[in-house]
Amino acid sequence: MNDYRNRIELNPIFSRPGEVETAPLNTFPKQSMLPETAYQIVHDDSMLDGNSRLNLATFVSTWMDGYADKLYSEAYDKNAIDKDEYPRTAAMENHCWHMLADLWNAPDSTKSIGCSTTGSSEACMLGGLALKRRWQEKRRAAGKSTDKPNLVMTSAVQVCWEKFCDYFDIEARYVPISMEHKVMDGYKLEDYIDEHTIGVVVIMGVTYTGMYEPVAKIARKLDAIQKSCGLDIPIHVDGASGAMIAPFIQPNLIWDFRVDRVSSISTSGHKYGLVYPGIGWVVWRDASLLPESLIFKVSYLGGEMPTFALNFSRPGAQILLQYWAFLRYGFEGYQNVQQSTIDVARYLAQEIASMGPFELWNDASDIPVFAWMLKDSPDRLWTLYDLSDRLRMKGWQVPAYPMPTDLTDLTVQRIVVRNGLGMNLANDLLDDIRTEVAWLDKNHTVVTKPSNAAFHH
Ligand SMILES: Cc1ncc(COP(=O)(O)O)c(C=O)c1O
């Protein structure tokens, strides 16, 4: 009997005379096949993936223009770590993080240091590692123990911070959010800080809801803590999304290197940096904040090039794309793109709020992301999970999930608006939400709630 779970039957139209008629799925293929046959198999298989334009769950760029595609295809082969072989890619990487240091108001961007990464997760981990090493070096110099470092952050952190603490033996101290404190805002921060605290992570654009945490307010709280007990706690800003929105949309918001306590900032080039996955960036205000002991030297044009990264080899093409995007859009272009994305998000938020059954958690006033809850109603038998399922049938991915610790009974649904979701598509989505709400109201069926683990931030 054919075992279709372990082999692919080749369509006879595609397999050429003399070629194999089946290919294994889970064991290493013994024979070769023609490139066009292999292409057809992979091409057909990937057609079953979702449509990225309708995926309102992801923050990651799904569209760049034709010149970016051309550059990408010219640079597939470049390995970012081969700085000796690709010195121009290395130079473009340096231009990019210097530009970011400038955009984020580093006091002297020529004194800053930074690097590209595969995304925000790696960028956050490098930021966190620098905090840990600085804390260790300071403690050792003072003859104190370096046991039990901890990192303070909101309970609504992205999973990369949980991983970071787990992988690098750091105690994660989560400050819970509540209906009164929808983001970590400095309230009771002193209860979480002690002499083993390596830093505080402040998120510009919390993944669950898109809200900004108030960097300047948290810094003032840390100033007060320093005054009362002498602990000088640095901040890493996780600006995965917001660090590429705030400079253009909220230029007067003080969140970046203008806040003295901010020692490093990370972002995803592949989110609102408008580049295909995977590229991220991390920048330290001043080279002195990145301990020398973390930097490895690789050969560069007969000289030495410092690197700080978790991976060794990785694609260099995204660096070219980021440099292209900075040159092509400039401040003005980024401002236009981000503003139109925000306009769509705010329009969607208002329309969803006016439908009746929903209450907004936030209204996209920070990044173009917002979440909503269901109002209490004894007659209603459906949940946001049901609405998510109904929308999925039409191709839309609009996740519903529980909020973190202390608010886990609360379910929200979230939309991430990216470049490419215009007003027309937004109106199609609104029509579909209205239709599905009416269907659910009429049928009143309760579909089983998926487990809490269904959506990963
Ligand atoms: C606040 C925050 N930090 C970190 C990350 C991880 O980013 P990446 O997917 O680029 O690794 C995300 C992703 O959504 C995020 O929202």
The ligand as an ORCA input file, in Angstrom:
! r2SCAN-3c Opt
* xyz 0 1
  C       8.766     43.779     21.520
  C       9.386     42.683     20.700
  N      10.646     42.279     20.984
  C      11.262     41.318     20.274
  C      10.619     40.689     19.230
  C      11.337     39.617     18.460
  O      11.592     40.096     17.173
  P      12.156     39.221     15.982
  O      10.978     38.485     15.446
  O      12.674     40.263     15.027
  O      13.224     38.321     16.497
  C       9.302     41.069     18.889
  C       8.582     40.389     17.796
  O       7.414     40.574     17.588
  C       8.683     42.093     19.634
  O       7.435     42.512     19.359
*
